[in-house]
């Protein structure tokens, strides 16, 4: 089981990635396009990432992007949730 600190760190990374891609996770939940259980699955996918340091670096060099880096396990979902 992952520690609370790990969960919090990855929740922060996932939120920053969503923001960078133009996806509002809270609004998507309210619209019903992101069921709460899917958001939890996304968080678990993020926790399983093999390169969180690379993610932090990528986020530090991008304030906006059309797509996530190739290693992002949630990139496709976040892209689909992005408001264009």
N, C-alpha and C positions, 0 to 999 in steps of 0.2 A: 504494500500500500504506500502511496506517495505521501510525503509530509505536507502539511498545510502551506509551508513556505514555497515548496515546489509548485503546488496548485496555484497559489497567488501569483508567482512569477510568470507562469504560463498563461494564466488568465490575463495578466497585463500585456504579455506579448501578443496574445490573440486579439485583444481589444485594440492595441496599437496597429496591428496588421489590418484589421477591419477598417479602422479609421483611415489609414493610408490608402486603402483601396476604395474608399467611399461607401463602405457598408456600415449601416447603423444597426447593430445587433438588437438593441432594445426596441427600436421601431419595427424591425422585422418580426420580432416576437409579438408585438402588439398587432401587427397586420395579419399574423397567423402564417407568415411565410417561413418562419423559423420556429418549429416546435421546441419547447424547453428541453425535451430529451435529445434533440439533435444538437442543441448548443452544448449539452453535457458531453455528447459523443465527440464534438469538435474539440472540446477542452481535453478530453482523454487522448485524442489524436495528437494534439499539440504537446501534451506532456510526454508522449512517446517520440517526439522529434529527436533526431540524431544530431542536430546542429543548432541548439538554441543560441550559442554564441554567434553563429553566422546570421541568425535571425536578428539578434540585437544589432549587429553591425549593419545589416541591410536596412533595418528600420532607421538607424541613425543617419543613413545617407539618402533616404527617400522621404519626402514630406507628402508626396502623392505619387501614385503609380496606377497603371491600368491593370496590372497583374502582379501576383505574388512571385517570389523567387521559386524556381523549380522544386526546391526541397520542401516547400510549405505543404503540409498534409491537408490544409484547409483552403488552399488557394482557389480551387474551382468553386467551392461553395461560396466563399467570400466574394469572388468575382460575380457569381450569379446574384448575390444579395446586394451588390453595389447599386446605388442610385445613379443612373447616368443621365 
